Amino acid sequence: MPKPAPKPQVAYLHDMLEAARLIRGYLKGVTFEEFWHNNENRDAVALRLSVLGESAHKIDKKKLKPPCPQFRSRVSLACVIGSPMTMVLSISRLSGP
């Protein structure tokens, strides 16, 4: 079976933006305590953070035209998951209103 064609780089950027928007929506109007005690919300945010990290990992940073944001590695992303509100606030700034 032939190997499928790779996704275009812009598709990974779109996936990252969509994940950031969804995370922001999951957390809108939610306090940290509410977030922390809601397993479904935490799982949803963790899944989208995973999508964001996987997509960032697949982007060929050498092909992007400057200015290009510095993407964190998956290891760094995993370290930040312990503080999800900080990560989401950072993502929200990147994704705009």
C-alpha positions as CSV (number, residue, x, y, z in Angstrom):
1,M,0.0,0.0,0.0
2,P,1.5,3.4,-1.0
3,K,2.4,5.9,1.7
4,P,-0.1,8.8,1.9
5,A,1.1,12.2,0.9
6,P,2.2,14.4,3.8
7,K,-0.1,17.2,5.0
8,P,0.8,20.7,3.9
9,Q,2.6,22.7,6.6
10,V,-0.3,25.2,6.7
11,A,-2.6,22.3,7.7
12,Y,-0.6,21.8,10.9
13,L,-0.7,25.5,11.7
14,H,-4.5,25.4,11.2
15,D,-4.7,22.4,13.6
16,M,-2.7,24.3,16.2
17,L,-5.0,27.4,15.9
18,E,-8.1,25.3,16.0
19,A,-6.8,23.5,19.2
20,A,-6.0,26.8,20.8
21,R,-9.5,28.2,20.0
22,L,-11.2,25.2,21.4
23,I,-9.1,25.3,24.6
24,R,-10.0,28.9,25.1
25,G,-13.7,28.0,24.6
26,Y,-13.5,25.2,27.1
27,L,-12.0,27.6,29.7
28,K,-14.1,30.7,29.1
29,G,-15.6,31.8,32.3
30,V,-14.2,28.8,34.2
31,T,-12.2,29.3,37.4
32,F,-9.2,27.1,38.0
33,E,-11.0,25.3,40.8
34,E,-14.0,24.5,38.5
35,F,-11.6,23.4,35.8
36,W,-9.6,21.2,38.1
37,H,-12.6,19.4,39.5
38,N,-14.2,18.8,36.1
39,N,-12.7,15.6,34.6
40,E,-14.4,16.0,31.2
41,N,-13.1,19.6,30.8
42,R,-9.6,18.6,31.9
43,D,-9.6,15.7,29.5
44,A,-10.8,17.9,26.6
45,V,-8.0,20.5,27.3
46,A,-5.4,17.7,27.6
47,L,-6.5,16.3,24.3
48,R,-6.3,19.6,22.5
49,L,-2.9,20.3,24.1
50,S,-1.7,17.0,22.7
51,V,-3.0,17.9,19.2
52,L,-1.3,21.3,19.5
53,G,2.0,19.7,20.5
54,E,1.9,17.0,17.9
55,S,1.1,19.5,15.2
56,A,3.9,21.8,16.3
57,H,6.3,18.8,16.3
58,K,5.4,18.1,12.6
59,I,6.0,21.6,11.3
60,D,9.3,22.0,9.4
61,K,10.4,25.3,11.0
62,K,13.1,25.8,8.3
63,K,10.4,26.2,5.6
64,L,8.4,28.9,7.5
65,K,9.0,32.5,6.5
66,P,10.1,34.8,9.3
67,P,8.7,36.0,11.7
68,C,8.1,32.5,13.0
69,P,7.2,31.8,16.6
70,Q,9.5,29.5,18.4
71,F,7.6,26.3,19.0
72,R,8.2,24.3,22.2
73,S,9.1,20.6,22.0
74,R,6.6,18.0,23.1
75,V,8.7,17.5,26.3
76,S,8.4,21.2,27.1
77,L,4.7,21.1,26.4
78,A,4.3,18.1,28.7
79,C,6.0,20.1,31.5
80,V,3.6,23.0,31.1
81,I,0.5,20.8,31.3
82,G,0.9,20.8,35.1
83,S,-0.1,24.5,34.8
84,P,-2.8,24.4,32.2
85,M,-4.2,27.8,32.7
86,T,-0.8,29.4,32.0
87,M,-0.5,27.4,28.8
88,V,-4.0,28.3,27.6
89,L,-3.4,32.0,28.3
90,S,-0.2,31.8,26.2
91,I,-2.1,30.0,23.4
92,S,-4.9,32.5,23.5
93,R,-2.5,35.4,23.0
94,L,-1.2,33.6,19.9
95,S,-4.6,32.8,18.5
96,G,-6.0,36.3,18.8
97,P,-9.6,37.3,19.7
